[in-house]
Amino acid sequence: MNIQDTLSSTEQKVDNSEKIKIYLCGVTVYDESHIGHARTIIVFDVLRKYLENKKKEVELIQNFTDVDDKIINRANDEGIPAHEISKRYIENYFRDFDELNIKRATNYPKATEHIEDIIEFIKKLIEKGIAYASENGVYFSVSKFPEYGKLSKKKIDELKSGSRIQVDETKKDPLDFAVWKFSDVEPTWESPWGKGRPGWHIECSVMSMKYLGGNFDIHGGGRDLIFPHHENEIAQSEAHSDGKFAKIWMHVGMVTIAGEKMSKSLGNTKSIKYVLENWGPNIIRLFCLSGHYSKVIDYSEEMLKENLTKWRQVETCYYELIHANNVEQENISEKIRNISTEFDKSLEDDLNTHLALSSFFELVKETNRLAASEKLGKENSIIIMKEFERISKILGLNIPKINQEEKEEIDSLISNREKLRGEKQFEDADKIRDQLNEMNIELMDHKGKTIWMKKEKIQKDC
C-alpha cells in the first residue's frame, strides 16, 4: 500500500509488517466537533479498516488536547473549572463518532494525564542545549535544529517575516516556540522551571513516542496542522531522540463551505451533531470519502442530497440480495472478482476512496440490474453479499438491521396486502401500504412477487 508522504512529497510504501502503528492528532475539546474533524477521522477509520481486512494489526493512538487557552477561556466564560469543559466535549465526541461508525482508537491519551512525561521530555531538551528557560516559559531553540521547515517546505527567513510567529521579547529568536508556558491561571502544574502548563506541540511528541516508540509508521492529521504543529513536533521529537520521528506524514484536506475554510473562529462550522440529525451517518461518510483525502471538499446540501440518492440505491441492493430467490441467473463470479480487485487497488494507491466508491457503486448497479431482469438467484446473492459486506465494513457504511419480530410483522402486513389486492379490496390494501410507509418500509414489485426494504430515516429526505 502506498501513501503520499508530505515530508518527502512522494508516495511511500506502508511497512508490510504484521503491526502498523498510527498516531492521529485529535481534537481540542472546547466545543462541539464539526464535519471538518469528521472527514479526517473517517479517512483514517477507512485506512485502519482496510489494513485490518488485510490481516494487519493496527495500533491507532488519537490524543485529546484537554489543556489549552481556548478551553480555559471557555471555562472562564461559563464560570466552571476547565476540566469540566474538556470532560463535556470528550463525552460529546464519543457520542458523535460512535454514531458515525468510527472504530474506537487503541488509546485516547490526554495531555493532562502525561504532565510528568512532558516534563521529563523537556528536561532532556534542556540538557541537550536545544531548549531554554526564559521569563515567560521554556522555549525550543529553532536555530539548533537546522532542518526546521522541512515538512512545510518553508524557509526560515520566510517564517521570520510571517504573521503566524508570536512576538515575545524574552525569546532568543522569533521562531522559538513554547514547550512550557508559565502561568498562574488554573489548570497549572509545578515544574523545575516554574508553575504553568505544557505548550500545544509538545504533548503530541511525548504521547506518540510513549505509546508507539520512535519511527512509527504513519503520523496523521488535517492539512492545517502541517505548520506550525507538525513542523514543531518533528523538530522537538527528532532533536530529542536523534532519530527519525515518523516514516510517513499523511494529511487530510480541509472541508470548506462556500469556498471558505470551515472553522470555529469564522463561525461557519457544521457540527457533527447537526449533520447527523439531518442526514445520518452513512450520507456523511459518503460525502467525506467522495474526493481524494488530500484535496479540499466543499460542503453543500446539494452534494449531500446526491449522496442520499446513491445511498437509496445501496439500500435497494442490500434488500434485493436478502430476498433473492430467482431460479434463472447469470454467471457473475468473474465480474465480482474484478470489482473486488479494483476496490482494493484503489485503496492501495494512496487511499483513493473516490475510485473505491466507484467500484462499490458498480457492485450495487450490477446487483440492481440482475434484480430488475429477474436473474438475481440465491447463488448470485451469496457471492455478491460477501463482497458487499466486506466493502461496506471497510467504508464504514452500515444498513440498519431489522430484528425477527419486526420482520415477521412486515411479512404479515405484506401478506395481508397481497390477499386484499387479490380480492380487489384496493382501498384496504392501500391502507396497509400507508402503514408500511410510516415504518419506512418501501415495497418493490417484481414479477409474481413483492419484496420490501427498510429505508433509513433521514430528516432531509427529499
Residue, then its C-alpha position, 0 to 999 in steps of 0.5 A: m500500500n502506498i501513501q503520499d508522504t508530505l515530508s518527502s512529497t512522494e508516495q511511500k510504501v506502508d511497512n508490510s509488517e504484521k503491526i502498523k502503528i498510527y498516531l492521529c492528532g485529535v481534537t481540542v475539546y472546547d466545543e462541539s466537533h464539526i464535519g471538518h474533524a469528521r472527514t479526517i477521522i473517517v479517512f483514517d477509520v477507512l485506512r485502519k479498516y482496510l489494513e485490518n481486512k488485510k490481516k494487519e494489526v493496527e495500533l491507532i493512538q488519537n490524543f485529546t488536547d484537554v489543556d489549552d487557552k481556548i478551553i480555559n477561556r471557555a471555562n472562564d466564560e461559563g464560570i466552571p473549572a476547565h476540566e469540566i469543559s474538556k470532560r463535556y466535549i470528550e463525552n460529546y465526541f464519543r457520542d458523535f463518532d460512535e454514531l458515525n461508525i468510527k472504530r474506537a482508537t487503541n488509546y485516547p491519551k490526554a495531555t493532562e494525564h502525561i504532565e510528568d512525561i512532558i516534563e521529563f521530555i523537556k528536561k532532556l531538551i534542556e540538557k541537550g542545549i536545544a531548549y531554554a528557560s526564559e521569563n515567560g516559559v521554556y522555549f525550543s531553540v529553532s536555530k539548533f535544529p537546522e532542518y526546521g521547515k522541512l515538512s512545510k517546505k518553508k524557509i526560515d527567513e520566510l517564517k521570520s517575516g510571517s504573521r503566524i510567529q508570536v512576538d515575545e521579547t524574552k525569546k532568543d529568536p522569533l521562531d522559538f516556540a513554547v514547550w512550557k508556558f508559565s502561568d498562574v491561571e488554573p489548570t497549572w502544574e509545578s515544574p523545575w522551571g516554574k508553575g504553568r502548563p505544557g505548550w500545544h506541540i509538545e504533548c503530541s511528541v511525548m504521547s506518540m513516542k510513549y505509546l508507539g516508540g520512535n519511527f512509527d509508521i504513519h503520523g496523521g492529521g488535517r492539512d492545517l496542522i502541517f505548520p506550525h504543529h507538525e513542523n514543531e513536533i518533528a523538530q522537538s521529537e527528532a532533536h530529542s531522540d536523534g532519530k527519525f520521528a515518523k516514516i510517513w506524514m499523511h494529511v487530510g484536506m480541509v472541508t470548506i463551505a462556500g469556498e471558505k475554510m470551515s472553522k470555529s473562529l469564522g463561525n461557519t462550522k457544521s457540527i457533527k451533531y447537526v449533520l447527523e440529525n439531518w442526514g445520518p451517518n452513512i450520507i456523511r461518510l459518503f460525502c467525506l470519502s467522495g474526493h481524494y483525502s488530500k484535496v479540499i471538499d466543499y460542503s453543500e446540501e446539494m452534494l449531500k442530497e446526491n449522496l442520499t440518492k446513491w445511498r437509496q440505491v445501496e439500500t435497494c441492493y442490500y434488500e434485493l440480495i436478502h430476498a433473492n430467490n430467482v431460479e434463472q441467473e447469470n454467471i457473475s463470479e468473474k465480474i465480482r472478482n474484478i470489482s473486488t480487485e479494483f476496490d482494493k487497488s484503489l485503496e492501495d494507491d494512496l487511499n483513493t476512496h473516490l475510485a473505491l466508491s466507484s467500484f462499490f457503486e458498480l457492485v450495487k448497479e450490477t446487483n440492481r440490474l440482475a434484480a430488475s431482469e429477474k436473474l438475481g438467484k440465491e447463488n448470485s446473492i451469496i457471492i455478491m453479499k460477501e463482497f458487499e459486506r466486506i466493502s461496506k465494513i471497510l467504508g464504514l457504511n452500515i444498513p440498519k438491521i431489522n430484528q425477527e419480530e419486526k420482520e415477521e410483522i412486515d411479512s404479515l402486513i405484506s401478506n395481508r396486502e397481497k390477499l386484499r389486492g387479490e380480492k380487489q379490496f384496493e382501498d384496504a390494501d392501500k391502507i396497509r401500504d400507508q402503514l408500511n410507509e410510516m415504518n419506512i418500509e418501501l415495497m418493490d414489485h417484481k414479477g409474481k412477487t413483492i419484496w420490501m426494504k427498510k429505508e433509513k430515516i433521514q430528516k432531509d429526505c427529499 
